[in-house]
Amino acid sequence: MTKDTASPILTLCATELQARMLRAQYQREQAAANRSAWESPPILSLSRWVRQQWLQSWPEEELISRSKERWLWQELIRADVCHSRLLAPDALADQLMRVWRTCQQWLLDPFAEPRWTDEQELYARLHRTFGEELARRHWITDAQLAQIVLQRLVGGSDPAPERIRSWGFRTANLNRIERSLLQALGIDAGFDQLNPTPSAPTCRYESPAAMWAGLAAQIHTALEQHAEARVIVAVPQLSQHIDLIDVHWTPQFAPQVLDAEAGDEELLPWAIEHPLPLGSYPVVGALVDLCALAPQGMDFLCLSNVLRQPLFYRPEERIDVARAEQKLREWGLRFDAKDLHAALDDSANDALKLRLTRLTACVEQEPRTASGSDWVAHWQQRWQALPLADANAHWGIREDLQQALAGFVSLADEMGVLTRHGALATLRSVLQDHLHSPRVAHDVRIVICDSTQAANLPCTHLYAVNLDARHYPAPRPTIPWLNPELLLVADHPQATPHHWLTRQRQLLAALSCSPQTAGLMFAEQDESGTPQSHTPLLDLGWAATSSQSQGPEAETLALQWPESDPVPPMSPARLSQQKGGSSLVRRQSASPFAAFLYHRLGGQELPSVPVGLSPARQGEWVHAVLASFWSQWRHSRALAEMSDEDLIHHVQRLIEHTRGRYLPLTRYGAALQALEADRVLRLCTRWLQHERKRIEPFEVLHCEAPFRTERVGLPLKLRLDRLDCVHTEFGKRYLVIDYKTGQADMNGWRGEVLREPQLPLYATSPAREALDVASIDGICFARVHEFQPALLAATNWCRKLTEDSPSDKEWKYIWDEELQQWERQLDAVIQQYRDGEIRHRLQTDLNRDFGLRAAAFLVDAQDTDDEDLSA
């Protein structure tokens, strides 16, 4: 027996997608034949085979990445005499890169006369300079590989494969160099013999939703009836419809994904063949966020991106980092790397603390400037310090990321030493140039791809959708950098509108006339309800298919809300209490789910980071300044004798003394410091000027005075903002004052529910004796406002503290009764707390009254013994 030594048949495919699907089909066939081992045949796309042939020659040139190619174009543009006249030179580099590829693929000579415009003259000059620079540096672009391999085939230095066949090539998709290559390999390129009679049924639907639902029903039937069914869905301009596909198909084909953890793409029975830039994937974005951390002077967003990224943390750790992120919102505008660890609570996970400590140490060792390889080594140290929680799930992306990093190092070597900002900008540019298609580990029977890729893919069913006049054919791209006569001579599809439409008609005919085609579809209306017609490239009898006539399959596949958990209609009482006007209508129009969250569930967004000090910190600073002022001057007589100039001088001195506590220069710039200090100066000065209007003289006995008390067996720690001794005609009276830089409402002291219990708690506390006060004679909200300052008081000796103070009740006649009522109410409330009463009062707005937003409920409840420091 003689061994067959014949070389295997090389199969060349038009696209990488075709090659991959043919390889997968071959594997399925071998497995179905019960073979335990087999040799994989060489099935390659033409572009990949060209690259392999070039590499086998051990070339001396360096094949540069697209990022490196763009950088070289940018350098040449900056050096050109026309640079100062260009509006966007960096964006121009991308256009010139595409034109360079067009010239290489279609064998165009941009130096051919005439060159009619300045743009054509500029490109011809840059084209020559670019080619010369490539030769000088011993570089080569991927667009040049096909010409080199073709020259070797024609010259006989590289023999053509002995056994070769083609798959999926169509003249409409081939450029001139590809046609010449196929001819040199002995492959006949005249394979556009199409069946003139369309074999595909054509259907129109009322709306895109009905179209996608109808398509899902047909595919579902095909997959159930044929165990070996393979479906291709051709979508023109696929990038515009990826989200729409997920919305309409996930509930029907893979409802389990709706309840699964993020990242479970392996549960989907379809694959979308649309490679995206590496930088657009959440995993890569998370790693880049780690690279963006700086030792000092970061803004809040840098830390927030790292703390709110679930890919870095295990589920039990996410509550700790959520608390830390919320805490950082109140810290300021500038942050250091050590704040990552400092913001964690003491009760946080020890392993989490260790990882963030290591990350902080790594960030603090960041070099000021470094080469590309040193930057990559430093970034990898960060990624090891805070690794992905499930790195194995992202191994495909990590492989492509390593290739992108190699391209970054090659490009950075040409740029020299880089700062951190230059290195990050270059890294992001490189990541945008490297495309990634997720590798699907399970058997996918539905493949969604662009219309230009769909023809001749191995499948049993092919559906072409969105064949409306808006999406198909695509608008003709223009090339203003080349003489149109060059494109016309080369028979380029973009030469004229006629050439472009002819190419689109050929592509569509390949879909509609292919034997495996199952259907052509379009919707009579777009998502907004605007009428649209089918593509004019096909003169077909479109059969009407309404959403009501899709068959029983469509009904079984339609997404239904679980019967056990319905959302009830709004009752008349609920409707009468509904809040929201135009915002409700706007959210309902954009997303009913968003309207449900905001207006029925009462959800709120996370608070935005304040531009300057937060309102709480502003109030604390005002408290500190006023406390320092009255601790020094004490008596109203000193305030009355003080001129406005002296008053401003003293307040400014106190502000400077406390500035470092509330506005550290490491977190706030000089401009913001000046603005915030000026705001506090105006508030405090205006308030002290208002206090000059007090009718009776007074003396400030205590400022920020802490004391302890006990009610119904519950120990309490309290702090008075201020306690005054007022010299009235009835003798000395003691007044408790609470500063309010926000809203102040006396109505909270009355009624069945004590909405403002703080001052009544002070007034009825027996611990007042520790402050040498026998009884409290009045309580007062001091509304510290620049334009509407006011003293809102309830006392047993007067109705108003100033002539212009608002008052609506003669408290002095009912003071004793109110004290007794407050005693009963406070005791009852504290007793309920002790008894474990947790029912929520419907009239209380958690967000308005307590700042509890939807995200805040993720924080575990803890027993705390905080001091009363309300502002």
N, C-alpha and C positions, 0 to 999 in steps of 0.2 A: 504494500500500500504506500502510495506516495503522498507526501504532505502538500497541500495546496499553498503555494508561496505567493499567489497573486496578491497584490496590494488591495486593501479594502477600498470600496467605492467611496469617494469623497462627495458629500452632498453639500452644495453651496446654496444658501438661502438668501432671499432679498433683505431680510431684516433679522435682527437678533431674536426677536420674539418668535418668528417662524422657526428658527433653528432650535430654540429652547422647547417649543411645543412639539416639534418632530422628535427630539430626543426623549421627551416624556412619553410620547406615543409609542416609541420603540421599546422603552422600558416596560410599559403596560403590556405590550404584545408578548414580550419574553416571559413576563410573570404569568400571563394567562396561559402560556404553553407549558407551565410547570417546570421551567428551567431554573436551576439553582444558581447558575453562574453563566455569564456571557460577556463577550467583549463589546464594549460600546463602540458603535461606528463613528467615523468622523463626520459630524454634522455641524457646519459652521456657517455663520453669516459671511457675506462677501467681505465686509469691512474687517472682521476679525481674522479671516484667512489672509487678507492683505498684510495685516500687522504681523502675523506669525511669519509669513514669508520674508518680510523685511528684517525681522529679528534673527531669522536663521542665517542671514548673511553676515552676522557679527558686525553691524555697522559701527562706524566711528562717531557718527553724529549722535547728539542727544535729542531724544523726542521730548519736546517741551509740553508742559500742560497748558491748558487754555488760560489759566491765570497768568502764567509767565508770558504767554503770547500777548495778552492784553497789556501787561506791564510794558512790554517792548513797544507796542503801538503807542502807548501813552508817552513814553520817552521820546519817540520820534516826532510825535505831534508837538510836544513842548519845544523841541529843537527847530521846528519848521518856522519859516519866516511869516507864515500866516497865523501863527498861534495867537497873537494878540487880537486878531479879528474874529476868533471863534467864540461862540457863546457857551458851549459846554464841551470842552475838549475831552474830558474823561468819558462822558457818554458817547462821544464820537468814536472812541476806540472800539466799542462793541460793534458799531455799524461797519467799521473798516475791517474788522475781523471776519464778519460774514461775507463782505465783498471779496476778500482775499480767498476764502473757501470757494466762493462761486467761480472765481477766475481759475482756480486750480482744478475744480471738478469739471468745468465746461471748456477748458483750454482757451480761455479768453485772454487777449492781449490788450491791457488798458492803455498802452502807448499808441494804439492805432489812431490815425487821424480820421476825421477832425475831432478835437476835444472842445465841445461847444461851451461849456460852462466852467466857472472857477472851481466848482466842486470836482468835476472830472479832471481838471488840471492838477488839483491838489492830490487827488487819489493816485493819479499816475506817478507823481513825484514820490509820494510816500510808499507806493507799491515797489518801486525800484529800490528805494532806500531800505525798505524792510527786507527784501530778498538779499541785498548785499550784506546787511547786518546778520542775517541768519547764516550766510556762508562764512562770514568772518568769525563768528562765534562757534561754528560747527554745530548749529542747531537745525532742527527740522520740525515742522508742524505735521499733525496727523493728516491734514488735507493734501500733503505732498506724497504720502506713502504710495497711493495708487499709481501715480505716474512713475515712480521708481520701479515698482514691481512690474508694471507694463513694459518699461524699457528693457528690463532683464528678460522678460518672456519673449519679446520680439527679437532681442539680440541673441537669444539662445543661451545666455549664461545661467538661467534658471529654467529647467525643463518643466513643461506643464504636467500635472498629474495624469497618470495613464488612464485611470478609471474615475470618471467624474460625471455628475449629473446636477441639474439645477432644480430649484423649487421656488415658486412664487414670484419670479421676475416678470415685470410688465414694463413695456417700453415707456409708458407714461410716468413711471417712477424712476427711470434710469437717467443719469447724467451721461455726458459724452465719454468721460474716462471709464465709467462702469461698462458702457456698451463696448468700448474697445477692449477692455479686459476680458469680457465674456467671449468676444470673437477670438481673441488670442488663445483662450482656453478651449476653443472649439465648441462653444455653446451657442446654439442658434437663438438670437434675440428676438426673432419675429414670432412671438407667442401671444399676440393680441387678437386671436381669432375667437370672437365672442358670439354666443348664441343671440341672434337679433331679437328673439322673442322672449320677453321676460318670463321666467318661470316662477317668480315669487308673487304670492298674494300681497296686495297692497291695501292698507287700512288707514282710516283717519279717525281720530278720537276727539272728544269734546274739549279736553284739557290735558296738560302734561301729566297731572295726577292720574287721570283715567288711562292715559297711554302707558305709563309705567306700571299701573296696576294690571292692565290688560296684558302687557308683555310678561309680567311676573306669572300670571295665570297660565299663559301658553308655555313658558319655560317649565313651570312646575309640572304640567301635564307631560311634556316631552321627557323630563327626567324620570317620571314615574313609569312611563310606558316603555322606555328604552334604558336598560341597565348600563349600556355603554355610551349613552348620549353625551356629546360634548358640544357646548353652546358657545358661540361667539356673538357678542353684542357690539355692533359698530356704532359709535357715537361721534358725529362731527363736532370739532372743537370741544373735546372731552373735558378739558380743564374747567369749563364753565358749568359742568353738570355733575361733578363728583359728589358734592354735598347733596344734591337732589336725589341721586341714586341711593345714598345711604339712608336718607329720610324715608323713601318709599319702599325700599327693599329689606332693610334690616328687620322691621316688625313682621314681615311676611316670610322671609327665608330663614332668618336667624333670630327669633325673638329672645332666645337665651342670652344674646349679647347685651340686651338692654339691662339685664340684671347682673352682668359679669363685671369683673374688674377691668379698668381701662388697660388697653394693650392686648386684649384677647382677640387679635385679628384672626388667629387660627380657627376660630369658630365660624367664620364667614364662609359660605359655600362658593363665593365668587372672588375673583382677583381683578383689580383694576390695573391695567398695564399703562401706567402713566408715570414715568420716573420723575421724581421731584428733587430739587436741590437738597443736599445733605443738611444745610442749615435750616430747612423748614421742618425737620423732624424734631419732636419734643425732646428726644433723648439727646441729640446733638445740641439743641438750644440750651438744655440744662447744663451740659458740660461747658459750653461757652460762657454761661452765666458764672460758673466757678472761676473761669479765667478772668472775668471782668472784675473780680474782687480786688480792691486795692488796699495796701497797708493803712492808708490814712486818707481822709477827705472824700469818702464816697457819699453818694446821695442815698436816700432811703430805698429807692427802687432796686439797687444792686443787692442789698441784703434781703429785701422782700422776695426777689426772684429765687434766691437760694432757699430761704426758709419756707416758702409756699410751694416748693417743687416736690410733689409726693414721690418722685422717682428716687430720691435720696434717702427716704425714711421708711421704716417699717410701720405698719398700721398703728401699733401702740405708741409710736414716737410722734405721730403727727399732731397730737393734741399739745405736746410740749412745744413744738416749733410754732404752732398757731398762736399759743400764748406769747411766745417770744416776739413774734412779728407784731402782734397787737401792742406790746409794750414799747417796741421801738418807734411806733407812730407818735408817741408823746415825748420822745427824747430830743428831737431837734432835726436839723436839716443835714448836718454833716456827721458821718459815722466812720469808725475805724474797724479794722478786721476783728479786733478783740471783742467788739460788741456782739458778734455772733454768739459767743459763749456767755458773755456777761448778761445777755437778756434772758437766758434760761432760768427758770425757777429752780430753787434748791431741790425740789422734789422731782426734777426731770430725770429721765433715764440715764444711768451712769455711762452706758455704752455710747449714747448720743453725746453726752458731755465730752467724752474722750475723743470722739471723731471730730467734733467741732473745735476742740482744743488743738488737735493735730493740724486741722485745716488752718486755723489762725496762725499757728507757728510757721506753716508753709507759706502763707500769704505774706507774712511779715518779712520773709527772706527773699521777696521778689527783687530781682535786679532792676536797676534804673534803666540800663540799656544792655542789650545782649544780641547775639547772633540768632538766626532762626532755629538752629538745633538746640541752643541753650534755652530758648523760650519753650520749645516743645518739651524738653526735659523737665522744666519747671512746671508746666501745665500738667504733665502726667503725674508729678508728685501731688498736685492738688487732687486729681481724680482718684489717686490711691488713698489719700487722706479721708475723703468723703466719697466712697464708692457708691455706685448705683445699688439700690436695694435688691434688684434682680438682674444682675449683669448678663446672665446666661440667656435671658429673653431677648437681648439686643445684640447678639454676637454678629449678625450680618451687618448691622450699621457700624459696629465697632471696626470690622474689617475694612469697610470703605473709608471710615474715618482715618485709619492708619495710612491708607493710600493718599488721602487728602493732606495729611500732615507731612508726608514725604514731598508732595508737591509744594507745600508751604515752605519747607526747608530749602528746596531748590530755588524758589522764587526769592526768599529772604536773603539767600547768599548773594544774589545779584544786587539787592537793595542795600546791603551793608548792615551796620549795627542799627537796631530798631529800638525805639522806646516802647513802653507798654501800649500806648494808644496806637502807634503805628503797627505793632505786632497784631493787636486785636483787629484792627481794620483790615489788615492783609489776610488774617485768618478767615474773617467773615467773607471776604471776596473769594477766597479759595473754596470755601464750603458752598458757595452759590454756584460754582463751576462744576462741582462733582455731583453727579446725579446718582440716585439710589432707588432701586426697585425692591420692595420688601420680598424676601424669599419666603414662599409659602410651603410649610412643611407637610401639609395634608393634601389630599387629592381634591383639586379644584375642578369642577365640571363646567363652570361658567367663567368665561374670560371677557372682560369689557375693555375695549381698546378704541383708538381713533380710527376713523373710516379709512385713512390711508394705509393702516396696518392690517386691516381685517381680511382683505382679499387673499384667497388661497391658504388661509390658515387651516390646519387639520381639525375638522369638526364635523359634526353631523347636522347641526342646525346653525344658521346664521341669521341674525336679525339686524336690520339697519333702522335706527330710530332718529327722531328729530330731523326728518328730511323736510323741513320747512324752508321757505325762501329766506328767512333771517339767518339760519345757521348753515345752509348749504346751497350754493357753494360759498366758500370763504372768500372774503375780499382779496383782490389781487395785490400782493406786495409790490412795491416799487423799488428800483435800485437807481437813485439819482446820481450815483458816483460813476456809472458806466454809460457809454454812448449806447442808446437803444439799438443802433444798427448792429453792434456787436452781439447783443442778445438775439436779434432777429436772425442773423447769419448762423448762429449756433443752434437755432431752433429751441431756444430756452423757453420753458413754459410761462415765464413772467415777461416775455418780450412784448406781447400785446394782450389786450383783453380777450381776443379771439383764441390765442394760444392758451391762456389760462382756463377759459371755459372748456376748450377741447380736452385739456388734461382732466378737469373735474368730471366731464362727461364720461371719459374713459374709466376713471376710477369708480364712478357710480355704476356704470354698466358692468364692471367686473363684480360688483356686489350683487346687483339685481339679476344677473344672468348666470351666476355660478350655480352648479348643480346642488350644492348643499344649502342654498339660501332658503329660509323658511318664511321671511316676511319683511316688508318695508312699511314703516309707520311714521305718521306725523300727527301733531295736535292742531286743531283749528283755532285754538286760543293759546296765548302764552300765560305765564303765571299771574300777570296782572289783569287778564281777561281781554286783552287786545286781540282782535281777529288777525289771523295769519294764514297764508296759503302754502301749498306744498312747493317743493323746489321746481323751478321751470325746466330743469334739465331732463326730467322724465315726463313723458306724455302718457300717463297711465290712468286707468279708470279706478280712482280711489274709492273703495267700498266704505260706506259709512259704518262705523262701529261705535256705538254710544256706550257710555259707562254702565247703562242698565242692561246691555246685551252682551256682556262678557262671559256669560255662562256661569254655572254653579261654582267653578273653580275660583273665580274672582271673589265670590261671596265668602267662601271658606278661608280665603287668604286675607281678606280685609282685616285691618287692625281693629279689634274690639276692646273697649274698656272692660276690665274684669267686673262681672256682674256682682261679685261679692263686695266690691269696694267702689260704688259709683260716687260721682260728684253730684250732689243734689242741686236742683235749681234754687236760685235765691228766693227766699221768702219775701213777702211784701214788707215785713218789718226790717229785714236785712237790707232790702233795696232802699228803704227810706233813710237808713243810716250809712249807706255807701258813700265813701269819700273818693274824691278824684274826679276831675272833669276832662279836660283835653288830654291829660296824660293817660287816663284810662282808655280813651278811644284810640290814642296813638299806639299804646302797647297792645291793645286787642287787635288792631289792624296789622301790626308787625309780627306779633307772636301771641296767640291766645294763652299759651302756657305762661309767658311773662306776665300778662295781665292777671292770671290766676295767682301767681306767686306774689305779685306786688299788692294787689287790691283785695284779694280774698284771704290769702294767708298772711298778709301784712309783712312780707319779706322786705328787707332793706339791703342796699349795697354796703360793702365795707366802707368805713369812713375814709375820706381822702386825706392824704398827708397835708397838714397845714403849710401854707407858704411861709409863715413866720411862726410865732409861738401859738400853741393851741389855746383855745379859750380857757381851759383849765389852768394852764401854766400862766396865762396873763392874769387870771384872778389871784393865783398864789403870789405873784410878784406884787400886785397891788396890795394884797394883805400885808406882805412883808414891809413895804414902804410905809404904809399908814401905821402899822404897829411900831416901827422904828421912830416915826415922827412923834406919836403920842407918848411913847416911852420916854422921850427926851423933854417934851414941852408940857405935857400933862394937863394944863389948865386952859380953858377957853379964853381967859384974859390974855394969855401969851399969843394966841392965834389972832385975837382982835387987834392987838397992838402991832402985829407984823405987817409990813407993807407987802404989796404983791411981788415986788422985786425980791425982797428978802425971802418970801415964801417960795418962789421959784428956785432961788439959790439953794435953800435948805433941801427941797425935794430933789433937785438935781444931785446934790451931794449924796443923799440916801440911795438914789438910783445907781450912781456909780459904785457905791459901796456894795450893793446887792447884785450888780450886773453879772458878775462872774458865776453866781449861783444859778441864774436862769438863762443867761446867754453866753455860755462858754465860747470863746473865739474858735476853739477847735471844731465846733459844730455849726456856728453861724458866722457868716462873713461880716465885714465891717459895715456894709450898707444896710443889711438887715438888722444888725445891732443898733444902728442909729435910728432906724424906723421904729423898732419896738420900744427903745428907750424913750423916744419922743411920744409915742402913744401912751406909755405909762405916766410920763410927765404931765401930759394934758389931763388924763383921767384924775390923777391924784390932786393936781393943783385945782382943777375945777371942783372937785369934791370938797376940799378944804375951804375954798371960797364959799361954797354953799353952807358949810357948817358954821360960818360966821353969822348966818341968819338965825341961829338958834335963839329962841325967846329967853330962856333961862340960862344963866351961867352953869357950867358943868366942869367936873374934874374927871379925868380918865384914871380909873383905879387899876385896871388890869387890861393887858393886851395879850392875846393868844395864851390864855390861862388854862392849863390842863387841870382836870380834877376827876376823881372817881366817885361813882355812886352805885346804888343797887336798887332795883325795883323788882318786886315780886320774885325775889331770889336770883335775879339775873344781874351779874356785874356788868357795868358799863364804864367805858372810858370816854370822857367828853373833853371838849376844848372850846372855850368861849373866845370869839373874835375880840370882844371888847365889853367892858363893864364900866358904866359911867355913874358918878354920883351927881345928881342934878339938884341945884340949890333953888328950890321953889318957895312960894309964899307959904306953903304948908310945912316947910322943913325939907330935910334931905330925902330924896327919892332915888331909888337904884334902878337903872335901866340897862338891860342887856341888848347889845347891838350886834347884828350879823351882817357882814358886808355881802352884797350881791352885785357882781359885775354882769350878771345875766338877768333873767326874768325874776320878778319879785311879786308875790300875790298874797295879800292879807286874807283872802277868802279861804286859804288853806288852813287857817286857824279855827274855822267855824264849820259846823255841819256834823253829820253822823260819822263821816270818815275824816280823820285828822290827816290831811294831805301834806301839811308842813309841821311835823311834830318836833322839829329841832328846838325852836325857841320855847314852846310850852314845856318841853322836857327840862330845859334850864330853869325856867321859872318855878317849876314844882319840885325841883330836886332838893332834898335836905342837905346835900353836900355843899350848898351855897354858904353854909356856916363856916366852911374851911376857908372861904374868901372874906371872912369877917363881914358878912352881909346877913342880916336877920331875915329879910324878906325881899323878894323881887317885886318892884312896883310897876314895871313896864317892860315890854319887848318891842324891838324895832328892827325892821329891814332897812339897811342903808343901801339904797340903789345908787351905786357908783356908776354914773353915766355922764358922758361928756356934755350932752345937750339937755338931758332930762333928769338931773339928779333929784333925789327925793328921800325923805325920811318917813317911812310908813310905820306908824307906831300905834300900839295899844297900851294905854297907861291908866292908872287909877287917880291921876290928878289933873290931866289936861286932855284936850281933843287933838291938838296939833303941837309939834315941836317947833315948826316954823310957820309963818303966816301963809306960805304957799304950799304947805304940805297937804296932800289929798287925805280926806277922812270921810267916812260914811257911817260912823257909829259912835255913840257916846260910851266908850269903854269904861270910863271912870265910875259909872253907875252900876255896872254889872261885873266889875273886875273879880270880885271874890267868887261869884257864881261861875265865871269862866275858869278860874283856877280849879275849882272843884270838878267841873266838867272835864277839864284836861286830865286831872288825876284819874278819873274813872276810865276815860278813853285810853290813856297810856297804859294803865294797869291791864285793861282788857286785851289790848294789842300784844303786850309782852306775854300775857298768859297764853294767848293763842299760839305765839311763837314757841313757847315752851311745850305746849300740847301737840306740836307738829302739824298745825293747820297750814296747808299749802295751796288752798284754792285761790285761783286768780280772779281778781275783780275785773269784770268785762269793761268797765268804764275807764280802766287804767291803760294808758298807752305805754307799753314797755320801752319802745324806742324813744318816744318823746320824754318820758319821765325818768327813765333809768339808762338810756343809751344802749339798751339790749337789742342788737340787730340779730338777723337770722344766724349769722356765723358765730355769734357770741354763745349760742347754746351748745357749741361743741366743747366749751370749757367746762370741766367738771366742777361741781359745787364743792367748796371747801369751807370748813368752819374757820372764820377769821375773827380777829379782835381789833379791827381797825379803829383808829381815832376818827372822830368826826371832823373832816377837813373840807367840807363842802365850800365851794366858791360861788 
